[in-house]
Amino acid sequence: MNADSRFPGATILPFEGKYPQIHETAFVAPGARIIGDVTIGAQASIWYNCVLRGDIHRIEVGARSNVQDGSVFHVEGPRPDTDGCPTIIGEDCVIGHMALVHGATLEDRAFVGMGAIAMDDCRIGSGAMLAAGALLSPGKAIPAGEIWIGRPAKFLRRQDETQIAKIRFQTERYCKLAQRHLAALSGLGHGPPEN
C-alpha cells in the first residue's frame, strides 16, 4: 500500500490518522519508508531504503536537505518525565549514508556523516558537523560551526570556509541529483508522467 502515488516503489503510509506531508518538489526514492507524522520540505530528498517513522512523535525534514541511502529517523515519544523528542532537520542539511537520527534536532546547514548516530534530545548547531561514525550521546549539543568526532563524540575543531563550502556543494549536488534520479525513474515507468 502506498498513500502517495507520486512515489512508486516507496512505502508512504498514515499512522493513526496522521499522513506524511511531502512537498511537490521533494524526491522520495523507491524503497524508502515514510510513516505517520512526517513532513518533507521543498526540494528535499529521501534516498533509497531510508526509514522515517513518525509514529510516536513528529519528523520534519527542511527544504533542500538530503537524507542519504539507508538512513533511519525515529523519535522519542512522551514519557512521564518529558514531552518526548521529535526529529527536526533544518534546511540545507546533509545526512550521510546509514546515519541514525533518533529524536534529535539539526539546525540549518548541519551535517551528519556516514554511519553517525545522533540520539535523543541532541542538537547539532547551524553549520556544525557530526563526523562519520561518531556517536552523539543523549542531550548533547554541538555548537554552531563546530566539528565533533568519536564515540562518544567530542569537539575536534571549528569549521573552516573550505569545509562550509563543501557542505553547500553537497546540498546543491543532491538537489540536482534527485532531479536526475526522478527523470531516470520516470523513463522506466516508475515516476510521475510527463505533462
Disulfide bonds with the S-S distance in Angstrom:
none
